[in-house]
Amino acid sequence: MSKPHGVPERTCLSCRRRKAKKDLIRHVWSGQFTPDVAAILPGRGYYCCAEPACQAVFARRAAAVRKRKGEGKRDEA
């Protein structure tokens, strides 16, 4: 399956499916995960589908990714 040229894709952190960026919800960590619908908040974006099953496991998986990358240490400074 080929994608149209120039369409940005991202991977849902929960289900790991690649989708067009516009079809996913971006979340940013600012003490808690905040949906960034306008995609203007600063910081690392974590993407998730709008599907209820993906939303249910998103926070747990995103927290694990942040911890693994050592991003939680920066929040304490």
Secondary structure, DSSP 8 states (H G I E B T S, - for coil): ----TT--EEE-TTT--EEEGGGSEEEEESSSEEE-TTS-SSS-EEEE-SSHHHHHHHHHHHHHHHHHHTTHHHHT-
